[in-house]
Amino acid sequence: MAYLAGIDEAGYGPNLGPMTQAAVMWRLPNPNLDLWSELQDVLARDESDASKIPVADSKNLYGKSGRLASLERGLFTLLPMLRTPPLTLDSFLQDVGALGLEELRQEPWYDPQRTIPVEYPLDQIVLDVEKWDRHRMSLPSGHTMQTEWTFVAITPTPLFNRIVEKHNVKSAATAAGVISLLQKLRPEFLGQGWENVVAVDKLGGRNFYGAILQEAFPDCWIETVRETAAEGFYRVKLGCPSDLEEHDITRVDLRFTPKAEEKYLPVALASMLAKYLRELLMLQFNEYWRNKIPGLKATAGYPMDAKRFLEDIRDTLEKERIPLESVWRMK
């Protein structure tokens, strides 16, 4: 048995709203199993076939439809911690041990009681879950092929600004989230044998990840296998002095790859989850300001429109005594 985990983010580029990152870990007979081929009869990379459950990079789902239902169908079917809807957003974030949750709760626009799913019908989720389980268990590897763990990291604007100010570079915020998620994954790998993989969608133009991994695994041996524009490939041996209760040495291969969601299904799920959480939180952000300013046009938070939105709310921002740095990312 082995684990294959995927990490991806949403909301790195905007000036408004949080950055969200997610890690999804699957249990498999071996980490090299081609999940896309294995599950092609029940999963699809787009929504062209309504009989199949869509799992793909969030840009191919939400980016084309603009509907949360495009993300909810796959997420509520394949992530076990979402299988008892309706849920509140806060209870889900608690269940997955969301990093940054306490900071998020301090934002005046955060509604912990937001019920999810928002758009996809509950009765259809039940049918999709039954279809998924039936198909998965009919495969020879079915009993060892499923989502095992899900973790998320949320970086609200004030936290984003503090990280950037400390390191004087925007990419430090993304790196901090990846480090935190790797640290959450670490204990789940221990004692699970030698073949484990973590695939991470490449962090912008970064080609070297040794420093990130050294911070995530400070007491472990890290081997650099390959560092190119096409892939950063590293091996980490777990079972270190800090893991004294574990006696087995576990190897984890880490691959930082462009468009990782096209090769690794857990990365696609991580992309969907990160985007879903980002859009839910932006929905709340827009509702908060539109309740205060009737007729205000909603924003997705990206640079050009974000400037318009900031000017539209500036008077109310000052009247409510909400600091600019709690709303606007400085980089």
KAPEGI-V387958 format. One record per pair of residues at least 12 apart in sequence whose ideal C-beta (glycine too) atoms are under 8 Angstrom apart, sorted by the first residue. I is the first residue (numbers start at 1). J is the second residue. Records with the same first field share a line. If there is no record, write none. Layout:
I: J, J
This chain:
1: 27, 28, 29, 144, 192, 193
2: 27, 28, 29, 30, 31, 192, 193, 195, 196, 197
3: 25, 26, 27, 28, 31, 148, 188, 189, 192, 196, 197
4: 25, 26, 28, 31, 33, 35, 196, 197, 198, 199, 264, 266
5: 23, 24, 25, 26, 149, 185, 196, 197, 198, 199, 266
6: 23, 24, 25, 198, 199, 200, 260, 261, 264, 265, 266, 267, 268, 269, 270
7: 21, 22, 23, 178, 181, 182, 198, 199, 200, 201, 267, 270
8: 21, 22, 200, 201, 260, 261, 267, 270, 271, 274
9: 21, 22, 174, 177, 201, 274
10: 58, 271, 274, 275, 277, 278
11: 274, 278, 301
12: 173, 174, 204
13: 302, 303
14: 300, 301, 302, 303, 306, 329
15: 301, 302, 303, 306, 307, 310, 328, 329
16: 157, 282, 285, 299, 301, 306, 309, 310, 327, 328, 329
17: 157, 278, 281, 282, 285, 301
18: 100, 104, 154, 155, 156, 157, 160, 278, 281
19: 154, 155, 160, 173, 174, 177, 278
20: 152, 153, 154, 155, 274, 275, 277, 278, 281
21: 152, 153, 154, 155, 174, 177, 178, 181, 270, 274
22: 150, 151, 152, 153, 181, 269, 270, 271, 273, 274, 277
23: 149, 150, 151, 152, 181, 182, 184, 185, 270
24: 79, 147, 149, 150, 266, 267, 269, 270, 273
25: 147, 148, 149, 150, 185, 188, 266
26: 145, 146, 147, 148, 265, 266
27: 144, 145, 146, 148
28: 141, 144, 145
29: 141, 144, 145
30: 195
31: 195, 196, 197, 253
32: 195
33: 141, 145
35: 145, 264, 265
36: 265
38: 139, 141, 145
39: 135, 136, 265
41: 135
42: 131, 132, 135, 136
43: 55, 74, 265
44: 56
45: 60, 268
46: 60, 61
47: 61, 65, 70
53: 73, 74, 77, 78, 128, 131, 132
54: 70, 73, 74
55: 74, 78, 265, 268, 269, 272
56: 261, 268, 272
57: 259, 261, 262, 268, 271, 272
58: 71, 271, 272, 274, 275, 276
59: 271
61: 74, 272
62: 272, 275, 276, 279
67: 119
68: 117, 118, 119, 120, 276, 279, 280
69: 117, 118, 119, 120
71: 272, 273, 275, 276, 279
72: 116, 117, 118, 119, 120, 125, 276
73: 120, 124, 125, 128
74: 269, 272
75: 269, 272, 273, 276
76: 117, 120, 125, 128, 129
77: 125, 128, 129, 132
78: 132, 147, 269
79: 147, 150, 269, 273
80: 146, 147
81: 95, 96, 150
82: 116
83: 129
85: 116, 117, 122, 125
86: 115, 116, 117, 122
87: 115, 116
88: 112, 113, 114, 115, 116
89: 111, 112, 113, 114, 115, 116, 280
90: 105, 112, 113, 114
92: 116
93: 152, 154
96: 150, 151, 152
97: 151, 184
98: 151, 152, 153, 154
99: 151, 152, 153, 154, 177, 180, 181, 184
100: 153, 154, 155, 156, 159
101: 154
103: 154, 156, 158, 159
104: 154, 156, 281
106: 156
107: 156, 326
108: 288, 322
109: 284, 285, 287, 288, 289
110: 281, 284
111: 284
114: 280, 284
116: 280
118: 280, 283
147: 266, 269
148: 188
149: 185, 188
150: 273
151: 181, 184, 185
152: 273, 274, 277
153: 177, 180, 181
154: 277, 281
155: 173, 176, 177
157: 325, 326, 327, 328, 329
158: 325, 326
160: 173, 329
161: 325, 329, 330
163: 176
164: 329, 330, 331
165: 330
170: 331
171: 203, 204, 206
174: 203, 204
175: 203, 212
178: 200, 203, 212, 216
179: 212, 215, 216
182: 198, 213, 216, 217, 254
183: 216
185: 198
186: 216, 217, 238
187: 243
189: 238, 250, 252
190: 238, 239, 243, 246, 248, 250
191: 246, 247, 248, 250
192: 248, 250
193: 248, 250
194: 249, 250, 251
195: 251
196: 250, 251, 252, 253
197: 252, 253, 254, 255, 264
198: 252, 253, 254, 255
199: 255, 257, 260, 263, 264, 266, 267
200: 254, 255, 256, 257, 260, 267
201: 256, 257, 258, 259, 260, 261, 267, 271
202: 232, 256, 257, 258, 260
203: 256
206: 232, 256
207: 227, 228, 229, 232
208: 227, 232
209: 227, 232, 234, 254, 256
210: 222, 224, 227, 234
213: 234, 236, 254
217: 236, 238, 240
219: 240, 241, 242
220: 236, 237, 238, 240
221: 236, 237
222: 234, 235, 236
223: 235, 236
225: 253
230: 257, 258
231: 255, 256, 257
232: 254, 255, 256, 257
233: 253, 254, 255, 256
234: 253, 254
235: 251, 252, 253, 254
236: 251, 252, 254
237: 249, 250, 251
238: 250, 251, 252
282: 299, 300, 301
285: 301
286: 298, 299
289: 309, 313, 316
292: 313, 316, 320
293: 312, 313, 316
296: 309, 312, 313
297: 309, 312
306: 328
310: 327, 328
313: 327
